[in-house]
Amino acid sequence: MFQTLKKALAVTSLTALTATTAVADQPIYGNVTAKDLMTLLPKSVFVRHAVGANRYADDVMTLQVSFFAPGGTTHSCAAYDGYVDGITGHATWKPVIIDNKVGKERYPLLEVEAADGTSYGLLRYDGVTGAFDHHASIRGRWRHISTGHIQSDIPAAVYTMCPDFPSAESLGTTVNTKQTSTNYRAMVAQDPGQRVLRPDLVTEVTVEKY
């Protein structure tokens, strides 16, 4: 049963890169405009681990990796604690501006279309360190569900976890051969990765009230 739960969480991490709804009570907002997300994300690799999604998340989800292809496709791989076999997935992505008529505000989100439908997510980026956080709408509020960073190369661990993941060459990028651990924290200790540092793309106030 626990192994089934772990597999379900891994699948969820791939298809739920973003939140299931576009509108939620807003304690926070994304800090990169929709236009700047089109500059920041293409050819970037979001490397992360789950936090706070549920009581099993920190133990179960040890590494999640998503590559944002310039053509608007994501390729993802996730592994769970104690297993090297990962689960791959893909979806299409695009930044959007949501018009929340109830709250009378507009703000940027990331829209992802996967086999099971369309979903949305709120992203926070640190342009100085490359840290990247993903928030999902859970019970009508944005919740912090994964944390990590964005880098320009694909961790070698991806090809251990997900042998069917597209080759780095076919994606127009490279492999970080030092990042072999399937645990996020251990992987960063091996090598922090070639971080994507674009402080010029951070806009703290991205919400428009009306």
QUIPEQUI-V410904 format. One record per helix or strand of 3 or more residues. SS is the DSSP state (a for helix, b for strand). FROM is the first residue (numbers start at 1). TO is the last residue. If there is no record, write none. Layout:
BEGIN
ss = <SS | SS>
from = <FROM | FROM>
to = <TO | TO>
END
This chain:
BEGIN
ss = <a | a | b | a | b | b | b | b | b | b | b | a | a | a | a>
from = <2 | 34 | 45 | 57 | 61 | 73 | 87 | 105 | 117 | 131 | 141 | 157 | 168 | 184 | 199>
to = <15 | 40 | 50 | 60 | 68 | 80 | 100 | 114 | 125 | 138 | 151 | 161 | 171 | 190 | 201>
END
